[in-house]
C-alpha cells in the first residue's frame, strides 16, 4: 500500500479553550485617516487548565483587556497581567493572574486598527460616480487569515463561533453584513467619523449561526439594489429574499445574476437535501476586489465584472461567466460555509466541490450552453497539463501555518479537485453520488469535516469503500497513463498504469501509486459495430478476446476520466 504525507499536522492556537461567541462593535471609522476603533467581547468554554489566552491579531493595537470567569452562576474577575504581541506568529498573548480550569470565561478587549488598502481584511474600495466624484466603499475580505486584522479572534477554520456585529457609521450610509439588521439607532453623542457634519447611528445585526471567522463580512457605503425571492426554498416557512447590490444607478446590470442566484439556491437546497440556512442572501458588486468573488456566509462579494451583465452591450461569454461564478459561490453556502474543512490542507473540499456543482447548476438551467464541453476542453486539460509536471502537488497538501494557504488556491485544488469528483460521480451515477453528498452535508452541518468524512458519507449510501478508491487521487501527485497491449499468442489484451510525466521520464518510485480507474472498454468490428463491452477499475488487468485485432476504444462514451491513454 502506498504511503502518503501526513497532512493533518499543523501549528494552531491552544486547544485548552474554545471561543464560542463574539460580540463585536466597531466605531470611529475614519475614511480620511483609514483608522477605526473596536471592542470585542469573547466568550470561551474552558476545556483544560490554563493561565493564558492566545488569540490571532495582525496590525492591531490592544489598548485594554479585562476578564470574567463564570462557574455555576458564580462570577469572579480575572485580571490580565500582561499583553504581548507576536507579530511573526500573528498572535497576542494575554497572561492571566490566575489559572482557570472550568466554566465560561469572558474577555473584553478594546483595540485600534487600520482600514487597509490592499483588498484584504477590513479595507477601502473606491469608484467614480456619474458626476466624476470619488466615492468609497468600506468592505472586508477575510479569507484566508485576515479576520485577525479587523479584530482579535481565534482565526482558524475549525474554531466556529457565533458573531454579533455592530457598526457605528454615518447616518446616511448603508451597512450590510452576514445577517439581517436587528436594530438601527441614531446616536446623539460620541465622536464623529470622517465628517463632523454627519450624525452617527449604530447598526446591530442578528447573531450568526456557528461559522468560521474567515466567512464573517460587512460592507459600508451607498448602494442601489434589486430583489427577488426563492421559489421552493424556505426560511421559517417563507421564501428567502435575495438581493444584488451595486453602486448607485447600476443595479439593473445585476438582473441576470439575481435570476441565477435564485435558481442556484433552490437547486442546491434540493440536491443537498437541506434548505439554505440563513434568512437572507446578498450579492455585492465591489469596485475593487482581489478575486472573482468571496463566499461570505449570507453576503457574497464579487468583482463587478463577475457579477454584472448588460445584455445590450456585454459579450455573451460574460453571461456564462456570471452564471458560473454565481453558482460556484452559492454552492459554497453549503460546501465551505455550512460544512467547513477542518484545516486548510483540505481546501479542495471547498473549492473542488464548488467548482463541480457550480457547473452542474449552470448545465441544469442552461443546457444549450453545453458547459461541460468547455469544462473538458479547458478545465480538465489545464489540470492535466499542470499535473503532468514533475513538480506538481497533490490535491491535499500539508499546510503548517495558516498564512501559507494562499499557495494552494490554485488549479490543482480547483480543477483537478473538480475533475476527480466528476469522475467519481460518473462512476457511481450522479443521483446516487449526490445522495451521498447530501448525507455528508446533513451529518456535519454547522461543523467541520475532513476528506475522510466526505468519503464515509458517500460510502454509507453506495455501499462501497469510497475512501480506498479516492485516496490516491487526493493524496498522491500526478495521474496515471494507461498502457494497452495486445498479446496475439495468448489472445489477451493487457492494461497497465503508470504515473504520467510530461517529460516522459522518471524514477521507479513514480510508478508506485496505483489509482482506481473507472475504465470502459468497447470492442468493435471493422465495420464499427460494437461486439463487446467491458468495465474495469483495477489495473493491471487482462482480457481474453478471440479477435484482438479489432478496434478498441477506451472511455469513448464521455470524457469523465482524469488520465491519459
Secondary structure by P-SEA (a helix, b strand, c coil): ccccccccccccccccbbbcccbbbbcccccccccccbbbbbbbbccccccbbbbbbccccccbbbbbbbcccbbbbbbbccccccccccbbbbbbcccccccbbbbbbbbcccccccccccbbbbbbccccbbbbbbbbbcccccccccccccccccbbbbbbbbbbccccbbbbccccccbbbbbccccccccccbbbbbbbbccccccccccccccccccccccccccccccccbbbbbbbbccccccccaaaaaaaaaaaaaaaaaaacccccccbbbbbbcccccccccccccbbbbcccccccccccccaaaaaaaaaaaaaaaaaaccccccccccccccccccaaaaaaaaaaaaaaccccaaaaaaaacaaaaaaaaaaccccccccccccccccccccccccccaaaaaaaaaaaaaacaaaaaaaaaaaaaacccccccaaaaaaaaaaaccccccccccccccccbbbbbbbbbbccccbbbbbbccccccccccccccccccccbbbbbbbcccccccbbbbbccccbbbbbcccccccccccccccccccc
